[in-house]
Amino acid sequence: MGVREKPAWAQRYSRKLVSTDVVVVILAVVIAQVFRYGAAADTQGLPSHELRDLALRYTALSVALITAWLLMLEVFESRDPKALGTGPVEYKRVMTATLSTFGLFAITAFILKWQIGRGYLTIALPVGLLLLVLTRWAWRKRLHQQ
């Protein structure tokens, strides 16, 4: 085992976290997009081509948000073996990565004058953060049982 190589258990655990993170982040963003369109009064009465354009813009935004969020979870080392399974560090990194992602998105949207529905971000953030923390807790519980 090299100096920088993770132990085998940490590699397996990290792969499980990556898989779960991908599913959770995609689910949170899809839920936000669906709820945003299902409850959005401003889409009522729009011609179908404008509705389609709006849906395409939000789909592109969703893909960008998913990519950025997953990247930030990596940048903030939320799956670092030193932080896995013990103490609050892992949860703190997940929360910091998530809040940083949404903060950067909000700042970017403001600077570039993007018209992003607040409801979209207001749904994606808490749903995603809650699910990320819950899945991390579940994986940690399983790790301790093993």
C-alpha positions in Angstrom: 0.0 0.0 0.0 1.5 3.4 -1.1 1.7 6.5 1.0 -1.4 8.1 -0.5 -3.4 4.9 -1.2 -6.6 4.4 0.8 -7.1 1.2 2.8 -9.3 -1.3 0.9 -12.3 -0.8 3.3 -12.0 3.0 2.8 -12.0 2.6 -1.0 -15.1 0.4 -0.9 -16.8 2.7 1.5 -15.9 5.8 -0.6 -17.3 4.1 -3.8 -20.6 3.5 -2.0 -20.7 7.1 -0.8 -20.0 8.4 -4.4 -22.8 6.2 -5.7 -25.2 7.4 -3.0 -24.2 11.0 -3.4 -24.8 10.9 -7.2 -28.3 9.4 -6.7 -29.2 11.8 -3.9 -28.0 14.9 -5.7 -29.8 13.9 -9.0 -33.0 13.1 -7.0 -33.0 16.4 -5.1 -32.5 18.5 -8.3 -35.1 16.5 -10.2 -37.6 16.9 -7.4 -36.9 20.6 -7.3 -37.4 20.9 -11.1 -40.6 18.9 -11.1 -42.1 20.8 -8.1 -41.0 24.1 -9.6 -42.9 23.4 -12.8 -45.8 21.7 -11.1 -46.5 24.7 -8.8 -45.2 27.6 -11.0 -48.0 30.0 -11.8 -45.7 32.0 -14.2 -45.8 29.1 -16.7 -49.6 29.1 -17.0 -50.7 30.3 -20.3 -47.3 30.2 -22.0 -47.2 28.9 -25.5 -45.9 25.4 -25.8 -42.6 26.4 -27.5 -41.9 28.9 -24.7 -42.6 26.3 -22.1 -40.3 23.9 -23.9 -37.5 26.5 -24.0 -38.0 27.2 -20.3 -37.9 23.4 -19.5 -34.7 23.1 -21.6 -33.1 26.0 -19.7 -33.9 24.5 -16.4 -32.7 21.1 -17.5 -29.4 22.6 -18.5 -29.3 24.5 -15.2 -30.1 21.2 -13.4 -27.2 19.4 -15.1 -24.9 22.2 -14.2 -26.1 22.2 -10.6 -25.7 18.4 -10.3 -22.2 18.6 -11.7 -21.1 21.5 -9.5 -22.6 19.9 -6.4 -20.9 16.6 -6.9 -17.6 18.4 -7.7 -17.9 20.4 -4.5 -18.4 17.3 -2.4 -15.1 16.1 -3.9 -13.3 19.4 -3.4 -14.3 19.6 0.2 -13.1 16.0 0.7 -16.4 14.8 2.1 -15.2 11.2 1.4 -11.7 11.5 2.9 -10.9 8.4 4.9 -9.7 10.5 7.8 -13.2 11.9 8.2 -15.2 8.8 7.5 -17.2 7.0 10.2 -16.2 9.1 13.2 -17.1 12.5 14.5 -18.9 15.4 12.9 -16.2 16.3 10.3 -17.8 14.3 7.5 -21.2 15.9 8.0 -19.6 19.4 8.3 -17.8 18.8 4.9 -21.1 17.7 3.3 -22.9 20.8 4.6 -20.1 23.1 3.7 -19.8 21.7 0.1 -23.6 21.9 -0.3 -23.9 25.5 1.1 -20.9 26.6 -1.0 -22.5 25.2 -4.2 -25.7 27.0 -3.7 -24.0 30.2 -2.5 -21.9 30.2 -5.7 -24.9 29.5 -7.8 -26.8 32.3 -6.2 -23.9 34.8 -6.6 -23.4 33.7 -10.2 -27.1 34.0 -11.0 -27.1 37.5 -9.5 -24.0 38.7 -11.4 -25.1 37.2 -14.7 -28.8 38.2 -14.1 -30.0 34.7 -14.6 -33.7 34.3 -13.9 -33.6 31.3 -11.6 -36.7 30.5 -9.7 -36.1 30.8 -6.0 -38.5 27.9 -5.4 -36.2 25.7 -7.5 -33.2 26.4 -5.3 -35.3 26.5 -2.1 -36.4 23.0 -2.8 -33.2 21.5 -4.0 -31.0 22.8 -1.2 -32.9 21.4 1.9 -34.0 18.2 0.2 -30.5 17.4 -1.1 -28.8 18.4 2.2 -31.2 16.4 4.3 -30.9 13.3 2.0 -27.1 13.6 1.9 -26.8 13.7 5.7 -29.3 10.9 6.2 -27.5 8.6 3.7 -24.2 9.4 5.3 -25.6 8.6 8.7 -27.0 5.3 7.3 -23.7 4.3 5.7 -21.9 5.2 9.0 -24.3 3.1 11.0 -23.6 0.2 8.6 -19.9 0.7 8.8 -20.0 0.6 12.6 -22.0 -2.6 12.5 -19.4 -4.2 10.3 
